[in-house]
């Protein structure tokens, strides 16, 4: 938790977040979940998974229980300063991720 996120993602290529994201990237994993540093999760995701075309600012999502099911909330902590354009992109990404259960 005390490591600098981008530096650690570059310097420690076999950190637990990097390994988990590589498993998702290769198809051996369906999702990546972490209780770790959100900046570390973001940095590792950018280095390992890249960006969705047209998305300028990626975000971290969470699945929250609501009456009648669940909803995706995006962004849950990695972005401290957001432009309106980024908030719109978060909404579009979250809508496309709505769970089917």
C-alpha positions in Angstrom: 0.0 0.0 0.0 2.9 2.4 0.5 4.6 1.8 -2.9 4.2 4.4 -5.6 1.7 2.9 -8.1 3.2 3.6 -11.5 6.8 3.0 -10.3 5.8 -0.4 -8.8 3.9 -1.5 -11.9 7.0 -0.9 -14.0 9.6 -2.0 -11.6 7.9 -5.1 -10.0 6.6 -6.8 -13.2 5.6 -9.9 -11.2 3.5 -8.1 -8.6 0.2 -9.8 -7.6 -1.9 -7.3 -9.5 0.1 -7.7 -12.7 -0.1 -11.5 -12.5 -3.9 -11.3 -11.9 -4.4 -9.0 -14.9 -2.2 -11.1 -17.1 -4.5 -14.0 -16.3 -7.5 -12.0 -17.3 -5.8 -10.8 -20.5 -4.8 -14.4 -21.5 -8.4 -15.7 -20.9 -7.4 -17.8 -17.9 -9.3 -15.4 -15.6 -12.7 -13.8 -16.0 -12.2 -10.8 -13.7 -9.7 -9.1 -11.4 -10.6 -8.1 -7.9 -8.4 -6.3 -5.5 -8.5 -4.8 -2.0 -5.2 -3.1 -2.7 -4.1 0.4 -3.7 -6.4 1.8 -6.3 -3.6 3.7 -8.0 -1.7 0.4 -8.2 -4.6 -1.3 -9.8 -5.0 1.5 -12.3 -1.3 1.6 -13.2 -1.1 -2.1 -13.6 -4.3 -2.2 -15.7 -3.0 0.5 -18.1 0.4 -1.3 -18.5 -1.1 -4.8 -18.8 -4.5 -4.4 -20.4 -4.3 -1.0 -22.2 -7.2 1.3 -22.9 -10.5 0.9 -24.6 -10.4 2.9 -27.9 -11.9 6.3 -27.4 -11.6 6.2 -23.6 -9.3 8.9 -22.3 -9.6 8.1 -18.6 -10.1 4.6 -17.4 -11.9 3.9 -14.1 -12.3 1.3 -11.5 -15.7 -0.3 -11.0 -17.5 -1.9 -8.2 -20.6 -4.1 -8.1 -23.2 -2.8 -5.6 -26.3 -4.5 -4.4 -29.5 -2.5 -5.1 -33.2 -3.3 -4.7 -33.9 -6.0 -7.3 -30.4 -6.9 -8.1 -27.0 -5.2 -8.6 -25.5 -2.2 -10.4 -22.1 -1.2 -11.6 -20.6 1.9 -10.1 -17.7 3.5 -12.0 -15.3 5.2 -10.9 -14.8 4.1 -7.3 -11.5 5.8 -6.4 -8.7 6.0 -8.8 -9.5 9.4 -10.3 -9.4 12.4 -8.0 -10.0 15.0 -10.6 -12.5 14.5 -13.5 -13.7 16.5 -16.4 -17.3 16.2 -17.5 -16.1 14.2 -20.6 -14.6 11.6 -18.3 -17.8 11.3 -16.2 -19.7 10.7 -19.4 -17.3 7.9 -20.5 -17.6 6.3 -17.0 -21.4 6.2 -17.4 -21.2 4.7 -20.9 -18.7 2.0 -19.7 -20.7 1.2 -16.6 -23.9 0.8 -18.6 -22.2 -1.7 -20.9 -21.1 -3.7 -17.9 -24.5 -4.2 -16.2 -24.6 -7.7 -14.7 -27.1 -10.2 -16.2 -28.1 -11.8 -12.9 
